[in-house]
Amino acid sequence: AHTARFHALDDSVALERLFGELLERYDVVVISGGVSAGKFDFVPSGLESVGVRILFHQVAQRPGHPLLFGVFESDKVVFGLPGNPVSALVSAHRYLIPFLQTLMGTDIRPRPRAALCEDLRFDAPLTRFLPVRVEADGYGRLLARPVPLNGSGDLAGLTESDGFIELPGEVEHFAAGSAWPYTRWE
């Protein structure tokens, strides 16, 4: 599989040209940044202008709300990852890497579960990808201790974590001892 990296300025014409070239050459295009709704976030409109059908854009999750996924012609896909590093890393591990593993025929193992070490409560109905430090108790059960971050740009804070647990948006209270899917940074 051939991979390449490109850097683009926040210029709508240049992005459209680059997207057209990339979609001619590659089966999977991964974009990081420019997918939000800011003044210079030209990725969604640029992809649509070259014929990408966006299947979803903006997901009820934290971090990684601006995540985008689209298809081009019948066999090419585009992932638009958020530009904030924590959001991009979480989205890559939760969606992009499993997609690529499936595409390559790799067996996807079920994610292990890790039990929370403390009670948590969230009001907003968003799926949470909570960075955690994980350790095993005396019985081999994984225990997850939340790692505090200063927003989705806090890559330095993320280095204190081993991975993240996924907490569903329809639940407000997460009791200590409850176990949730765990994804390890790899």
Kinemage of the C-alpha trace (Angstrom):
@kinemage 1
@onewidth
@group {chain A} dominant
@subgroup {mainchain}
@vectorlist {calphas} color= white
{ca ala a 1} P 0.000 0.000 0.000
{ca his a 2} L 1.357 3.363 -1.005
{ca thr a 3} L 1.026 6.220 1.456
{ca ala a 4} L 1.941 9.865 1.143
{ca arg a 5} L 1.570 13.064 3.157
{ca phe a 6} L 0.597 16.477 1.870
{ca his a 7} L 0.303 19.879 3.501
{ca ala a 8} L -2.225 22.435 2.298
{ca leu a 9} L -2.903 26.055 3.090
{ca asp a 10} L -6.338 27.266 4.158
{ca asp a 11} L -7.202 28.253 0.593
{ca ser a 12} L -10.423 26.889 -0.879
{ca val a 13} L -9.206 26.753 -4.511
{ca ala a 14} L -5.929 25.039 -3.609
{ca leu a 15} L -7.748 22.529 -1.402
{ca glu a 16} L -10.243 21.622 -4.130
{ca arg a 17} L -7.400 21.051 -6.584
{ca leu a 18} L -5.502 18.905 -4.064
{ca phe a 19} L -8.611 16.875 -3.159
{ca gly a 20} L -9.254 16.152 -6.834
{ca glu a 21} L -5.669 14.938 -7.321
{ca leu a 22} L -5.698 12.813 -4.170
{ca leu a 23} L -9.004 11.149 -4.992
{ca glu a 24} L -7.667 10.171 -8.425
{ca arg a 25} L -4.596 8.483 -6.886
{ca tyr a 26} L -5.673 7.035 -3.516
{ca asp a 27} L -8.442 4.768 -2.208
{ca val a 28} L -8.435 6.284 1.282
{ca val a 29} L -7.830 9.974 1.959
{ca val a 30} L -7.356 11.150 5.543
{ca ile a 31} L -7.519 14.869 6.266
{ca ser a 32} L -6.692 16.429 9.615
{ca gly a 33} L -8.027 19.901 10.337
{ca gly a 34} L -10.289 22.277 8.483
{ca val a 35} L -13.462 20.244 9.130
{ca ser a 36} L -15.104 22.459 11.755
{ca ala a 37} L -17.326 25.423 10.992
{ca gly a 38} L -14.759 28.194 11.264
{ca lys a 39} L -13.968 30.941 8.797
{ca phe a 40} L -11.099 28.966 7.197
{ca asp a 41} L -12.540 25.446 7.452
{ca phe a 42} L -12.912 24.732 3.736
{ca val a 43} L -12.647 20.936 3.833
{ca pro a 44} L -16.368 19.988 3.792
{ca ser a 45} L -17.274 22.363 0.938
{ca gly a 46} L -14.064 21.515 -0.942
{ca leu a 47} L -14.786 17.791 -0.774
{ca glu a 48} L -18.371 18.278 -1.942
{ca ser a 49} L -17.217 20.446 -4.851
{ca val a 50} L -15.034 17.606 -6.209
{ca gly a 51} L -17.857 15.061 -5.909
{ca val a 52} L -17.432 13.550 -2.446
{ca arg a 53} L -20.751 12.543 -0.894
{ca ile a 54} L -20.472 13.351 2.804
{ca leu a 55} L -22.246 10.637 4.786
{ca phe a 56} L -21.788 12.333 8.135
{ca his a 57} L -20.184 15.468 9.504
{ca gln a 58} L -20.270 16.396 13.182
{ca val a 59} L -20.825 13.610 15.657
{ca ala a 60} L -22.367 13.816 19.144
{ca gln a 61} L -19.119 12.957 20.883
{ca arg a 62} L -16.372 14.609 22.903
{ca pro a 63} L -13.650 14.980 21.842
{ca gly a 64} L -13.953 14.826 18.072
{ca his a 65} L -17.286 16.519 17.333
{ca pro a 66} L -16.320 17.775 13.806
{ca leu a 67} L -15.478 14.257 12.475
{ca leu a 68} L -16.375 13.828 8.783
{ca phe a 69} L -16.749 10.717 6.605
{ca gly a 70} L -17.522 10.634 2.897
{ca val a 71} L -17.370 8.475 -0.213
{ca phe a 72} L -16.124 9.223 -3.693
{ca glu a 73} L -17.336 7.264 -6.699
{ca ser a 74} L -18.010 3.687 -5.626
{ca asp a 75} L -14.831 2.652 -3.885
{ca lys a 76} L -12.963 5.574 -2.313
{ca val a 77} L -13.433 7.021 1.156
{ca val a 78} L -12.482 10.222 2.936
{ca phe a 79} L -11.993 10.694 6.658
{ca gly a 80} L -11.935 14.275 7.889
{ca leu a 81} L -10.381 14.239 11.347
{ca pro a 82} L -10.581 17.247 13.655
{ca gly a 83} L -7.523 19.477 13.821
{ca asn a 84} L -7.140 19.495 17.595
{ca pro a 85} L -4.570 16.811 18.437
{ca val a 86} L -6.536 14.974 21.142
{ca ser a 87} L -9.664 14.919 18.951
{ca ala a 88} L -7.683 13.696 15.941
{ca leu a 89} L -5.902 10.977 17.910
{ca val a 90} L -9.089 9.686 19.541
{ca ser a 91} L -10.980 9.715 16.213
{ca ala a 92} L -8.122 7.924 14.454
{ca his a 93} L -8.024 5.170 17.080
{ca arg a 94} L -11.786 4.779 17.328
{ca tyr a 95} L -12.733 4.960 13.638
{ca leu a 96} L -9.860 5.219 11.163
{ca ile a 97} L -7.549 2.458 12.407
{ca pro a 98} L -10.353 -0.140 12.757
{ca phe a 99} L -11.575 0.803 9.259
{ca leu a 100} L -8.098 0.339 7.779
{ca gln a 101} L -7.623 -2.959 9.627
{ca thr a 102} L -10.925 -4.220 8.220
{ca leu a 103} L -9.955 -3.026 4.733
{ca met a 104} L -6.697 -5.007 5.000
{ca gly a 105} L -8.510 -8.143 6.187
{ca thr a 106} L -7.171 -8.001 9.734
{ca asp a 107} L -9.322 -9.642 12.374
{ca ile a 108} L -10.630 -7.004 14.742
{ca arg a 109} L -10.583 -8.206 18.318
{ca pro a 110} L -13.255 -6.999 20.704
{ca arg a 111} L -12.045 -4.152 22.857
{ca pro a 112} L -11.365 -5.071 26.466
{ca arg a 113} L -13.377 -3.398 29.192
{ca ala a 114} L -11.912 -1.336 32.014
{ca ala a 115} L -13.676 -0.514 35.275
{ca leu a 116} L -13.872 3.077 36.459
{ca cys a 117} L -12.052 3.880 39.698
{ca glu a 118} L -14.423 6.724 40.554
{ca asp a 119} L -17.980 7.923 39.989
{ca leu a 120} L -18.468 10.245 37.012
{ca arg a 121} L -21.399 12.374 35.864
{ca phe a 122} L -21.927 14.143 32.527
{ca asp a 123} L -24.975 16.262 31.661
{ca ala a 124} L -24.594 16.671 27.895
{ca pro a 125} L -25.841 13.679 25.865
{ca leu a 126} L -22.519 13.036 24.107
{ca thr a 127} L -20.481 9.883 23.756
{ca arg a 128} L -17.337 10.530 25.796
{ca phe a 129} L -13.908 9.229 24.958
{ca leu a 130} L -12.273 9.676 28.334
{ca pro a 131} L -8.466 9.460 28.541
{ca val a 132} L -7.449 7.094 31.323
{ca arg a 133} L -4.448 5.566 33.007
{ca val a 134} L -5.022 1.814 33.331
{ca glu a 135} L -3.683 -0.678 35.839
{ca ala a 136} L -4.635 -4.248 36.702
{ca asp a 137} L -6.005 -5.099 40.130
{ca gly a 138} L -5.068 -8.272 42.044
{ca tyr a 139} L -7.596 -10.261 40.000
{ca gly a 140} L -6.339 -9.120 36.590
{ca arg a 141} L -9.256 -6.751 36.043
{ca leu a 142} L -8.376 -3.487 34.275
{ca leu a 143} L -9.014 -0.375 36.348
{ca ala a 144} L -9.383 3.005 34.604
{ca arg a 145} L -8.395 6.231 36.332
{ca pro a 146} L -9.433 9.396 34.382
{ca val a 147} L -6.617 11.701 33.267
{ca pro a 148} L -7.606 15.384 33.406
{ca leu a 149} L -6.968 17.377 30.229
{ca asn a 150} L -7.127 21.089 29.455
{ca gly a 151} L -9.256 20.692 26.330
{ca ser a 152} L -8.810 18.874 23.038
{ca gly a 153} L -5.552 20.685 22.307
{ca asp a 154} L -3.772 19.265 25.386
{ca leu a 155} L -1.526 16.704 23.720
{ca ala a 156} L 1.036 17.014 26.539
{ca gly a 157} L -1.624 16.045 29.095
{ca leu a 158} L -2.640 13.090 26.956
{ca thr a 159} L 0.844 11.587 27.380
{ca glu a 160} L -0.155 10.757 30.958
{ca ser a 161} L -2.834 8.354 29.667
{ca asp a 162} L -2.628 4.764 28.410
{ca gly a 163} L -5.722 5.037 26.208
{ca phe a 164} L -9.389 5.945 26.565
{ca ile a 165} L -12.674 4.429 27.623
{ca glu a 166} L -15.880 4.972 25.683
{ca leu a 167} L -18.835 6.190 27.707
{ca pro a 168} L -22.248 6.250 25.965
{ca gly a 169} L -24.127 9.530 25.636
{ca glu a 170} L -27.456 8.195 26.868
{ca val a 171} L -26.036 7.583 30.369
{ca glu a 172} L -25.492 10.495 32.787
{ca his a 173} L -24.026 8.720 35.828
{ca phe a 174} L -21.171 6.250 35.599
{ca ala a 175} L -20.597 4.376 38.852
{ca ala a 176} L -17.174 3.413 40.152
{ca gly a 177} L -16.662 -0.246 39.267
{ca ser a 178} L -18.735 -0.095 36.065
{ca ala a 179} L -16.749 -1.384 33.090
{ca trp a 180} L -16.627 0.246 29.659
{ca pro a 181} L -14.863 -0.445 26.328
{ca tyr a 182} L -11.187 0.480 26.508
{ca thr a 183} L -8.922 1.439 23.593
{ca arg a 184} L -5.180 1.477 24.212
{ca trp a 185} L -2.926 3.930 22.397
{ca glu a 186} L -0.792 1.955 19.994
